[in-house]
Amino acid sequence: MDGNKLFLFDFDGVIVDGMNEYWRSSLLACEKFLCSSDKKIDPNLYKNIPKTFKEIRPWVQYGWEMVLIVHEIIKKDNPLNDNNKNIFIDQYQHNCQKIMQNNFWIAEELQKFLNESRELQINRDFEMWVNLHNPFYEVLDFMKKLNQEKIKTGIITTKGEVFAAKILKKLDIYSEFIFGYESGPKTKIAGDLSKEFEIIGFLEDRKKTLLEIKQNVKTRNIPCFLADWGYLKNSDRYNLTGEIQLLKLKNLKDIVAI
């Protein structure tokens, strides 16, 4: 083994299930930092994650979008719910941009609010915050196995790098590379890494990201795996080309012959 092999992982939905943290942190961002006369905060909202939020999560690409979605779910007038969520999803990007424009919001500001919400919770009670994330232990075991075989691991996430690093440290996982949303598009990061390393796999739960990897001349040779346990749209599991393999947790250990 020459030590030049690298396996890439997405983070949320692949290494950990952070649904509880997404909801709580986005709700807190709305409550503490987002100026909106239309929001309606009920303390009971912190106890249970609405089904609507869980079902829209697979459409989310960037963390700030979750703050927007939570605001729409909790707002006083015409809230986002089971009755109208399909209309919202059908034109997801358009609807997000329309809400941004109507409220004079910018993505960077919403992301800042989400980060501040996480920092507030970490400063109050780090153990509580980190325990909102439920790890997929099969993935952790696989990462440790790669490490034992001198195969490097890298994490490319749309979470802030500092927050991903705190969770990984708690889980006793140490990767050679952690790239947060600050580092830019995943395809570009993978392309840059491929100049130095032989990337033997990329495990991700967003089908569109893997399609972008396969359509880019610099990354199209990277083996791509779609995490069946992640935040997938129902349609993501079907009509996959041979270039992207749908992977179940129980088959994780079989994807690399080591």
TAJOSUL-V251504 format. One line per field, one symbol per residue. phi: phi as a letter, one per 20 degrees, with the letter a starting at -180 (. if undefined). burial: 1 if it has 9 or more other ideal C-beta (glycine too) atoms within 8 Angstrom, else 0. Layout:
phi = ???
burial = ???
//
This chain:
phi = .emdecddcfdfndecedgffgfffffffffeceebfefcedgfffecefggfffegfefddgfffffffgffeffdlffbgfcfffffgcgfffffffgffdlecgfffffffffffffffffafffffffedfefffffffffgffemefccddceefgfffffffffemdcdfccdegfeofffffffffffdceeercdbddgfffffffeefecfeffdceffeeedfgfffdlffffcdfcdgfdgfeecfc
burial = 000011111111111101111111111111111101001010001000010111011101011111111111111000111001100110010011001100001010011111111101110000011101101101111111111000111111101110111111101010101111100001101110110010111111111011111101001101011111111100011001000111101001001000
//
